[in-house]
Amino acid sequence: MIRLLTVIGARPQIIKAAAISRAVKSRFAGQVEEKILHTGQHYDENMSAVFFEELGIPKPDYHLGVGSGPHGEQTAKMIAKIEEVLNSERFDGVLLYGDTNSTLAGAVAASKMDVPVFHVEAGLRSFNMTMPEEINRIVCDQLSSILFAPTQTACDNLRAEGFYDSPARFKNGKQRLVVNAGDVMYDNSMYFASLAGQRSDILSRIGVTPGKYILATIHRPGNTDDPERLRAILSTLLEITETEGIDMVLPLHPRTRALLGKNLDAGTYARLMNAPRVRVIPPASFFDIIVLEKNARIVMTDSGGVQKEAFFFGRPCAILRPETEWVEIVRHQAGIITDADPDRIREAYRRLSGREVAFPPLFGDGKASERILEAIVSYLS
């Protein structure tokens, strides 16, 4: 029996882990045993616990309760506590997702203890080293035994960095592998889309009509911690709702909500909270966010995960960042990078809501989780 430790710490990682856990219970029962470790990097009842219930994921076997804090302090605590878990029982590999500090901590702790690291969403690059996520991706990739790339572009990035030409051998004697697995989020989106329609009443609950609202999400520190950027984005979105006569749904991360009063000028804050066309809501559940994404006229976000999900559901996306790791979306003109520039945000809305957009199958065939587990079983056998 192969024993895997899955490390998660943020809501998107819980969602990604659902696809793997589902495959473990179905196709790989008797071959793979999975235990789940939640670092507690982000923990809020709406953003974590309810997701385990909705997605049918077993509750974490380990909860580290690390909480927020400066990058170095937070990551160091996680490394120390993950190491304790790895010392407490035998694991054949550690499964990591994405690019959070939990990802980095899991990679460092496991590789130092000679436990193979398997990185899901390997090879993503924004080419912006001021992003903490970019540092985490690069370090985790370097420490991984198998790099599971979600797209051909991610494979091309790894090839350019020499992962194919000089594959490292780790202490266990195994050669590093790169696998174009497809995207586990696409697996999940396809699996849960019909369930979401049955279980979520979010549109009627908040009073919006399909195709007649913008879904906006803002949570990255580069936007929320900078008063000028935050005001530019939100005031422009408010202007669009007013001039275009369209509603906006704004689910707010707890951290973002706390920062609005501090970093947003009083006039814009009051305007946002009292705008008749704006629905400011708590973080949406997984089923609710699927329904909101599927039915929006346009999605405007600084989230990498929401960019992809919008693409999965055939919704155009304005990207409220200076770059994106999901460059395929932009190349196929299904997304436009606007940064926090009001003129570019307005132009993106005009262009994306006024023409037909193509959404080719870039993210696999919906069987990424099975492909990932097949590669791990083969590698460890």
Secondary structure, DSSP 4 states (H G I P E B T S, - for coil): -EEEEEEE-SHHHHHHHHHHHHHHHHTTTTTEEEEEEE--SS--TTTTHHHHHHHTPPPPSEE-------HHHHHHHHHHHHHHHHHHS--SEEEEETTSHHHHHHHHHHHHTT--EEEETTT-----TTSHHHHHHHHHHHH-SEEEESSHHHHHHHHHTTTTTS--B-TTSPBPEEEE---HHHHHHHHHHHHHHHH--HHHHHT--TTSEEEEE---HHHHT-HHHHHHHHHHHHHHHHHHT-EEEEE--HHHHHHHHHHS-HHHHHHHHH-TTEEEESPPPHHHHHHHHHH-SEEEES-HHHHHHHHHTT--EEE-SS--S-HHHHHTTSEEE-TT-HHHHHHHHHHHTSS-------S-SS-HHHHHHHHHHHHH-
